[in-house]
Amino acid sequence: MSEPQLSIRSAKARTLARSLSRRTGLSMNRLVEQALERYDRELRAGAPAAAIDIVWDLAAAGRIGVAAGASSAHDDLYDDNGLPR
């Protein structure tokens, strides 16, 4: 008897699965299983997907209220010789 099949109609998911399969040597089926198992564990633990997600969340929160096009160069604080104005 064959195993039940899961059909996902997403070009992006298929491309990611193929790429990861080539890089890891795992079958696409096993990759999907591992990804779902990991996601399940993370949801159960209430933990973010990865530490970098916390950094991106903090960065996004820090940008709230900052004018579009603003930078952190601070060129306006220094003269042509690099000395404070």
C-alpha positions in Angstrom: 0.0 0.0 0.0 1.4 3.4 -0.9 1.7 6.3 1.5 -0.8 9.2 1.3 0.3 12.1 -0.8 0.4 15.8 -0.1 0.0 18.1 -3.1 1.2 21.7 -2.8 0.6 23.8 -5.8 3.1 26.5 -5.3 6.0 27.3 -7.7 7.9 29.0 -4.9 7.6 26.0 -2.5 8.7 23.6 -5.3 11.7 25.8 -6.2 12.8 26.0 -2.6 12.3 22.3 -2.0 14.3 21.4 -5.2 17.1 23.8 -4.2 17.3 22.5 -0.6 17.1 18.9 -1.9 20.2 19.5 -4.1 22.1 21.2 -1.3 21.3 18.7 1.4 21.0 15.5 -0.5 17.6 14.8 1.2 14.5 14.0 -0.7 11.9 16.7 -1.1 9.5 14.6 0.9 12.0 14.4 3.8 12.7 18.1 3.6 9.0 19.0 3.9 8.6 16.5 6.8 11.6 18.1 8.7 10.3 21.6 8.0 6.9 20.8 9.4 8.3 19.0 12.4 10.6 22.0 13.2 7.7 24.4 12.8 5.5 22.3 15.0 8.2 22.2 17.7 8.7 26.0 17.5 5.0 26.7 17.8 4.7 24.4 20.7 7.6 26.0 22.5 6.4 29.5 21.7 9.8 30.4 20.4 10.6 32.5 17.4 11.6 30.7 14.3 15.2 31.9 14.7 17.2 34.4 16.6 17.6 36.6 13.5 13.8 37.0 13.5 14.1 38.8 16.8 16.7 41.1 15.3 14.5 41.9 12.3 11.5 42.5 14.5 13.5 45.0 16.6 14.9 46.7 13.5 11.3 47.1 12.1 10.1 48.5 15.4 13.0 51.0 15.5 12.1 52.3 12.0 8.6 53.3 13.1 8.4 57.1 12.9 11.6 57.5 11.0 11.2 59.7 7.9 11.5 57.9 4.5 15.0 58.3 3.1 16.6 59.1 6.5 20.1 57.7 7.1 22.5 57.4 10.0 25.4 59.0 8.2 25.4 62.1 10.4 27.3 64.0 7.7 25.5 67.2 8.8 27.3 67.0 12.2 30.9 67.2 10.7 32.8 69.6 8.4 34.8 68.7 5.3 37.8 67.8 7.5 35.7 65.4 9.6 35.7 67.7 12.6 32.5 68.4 14.6 30.7 71.6 13.5 
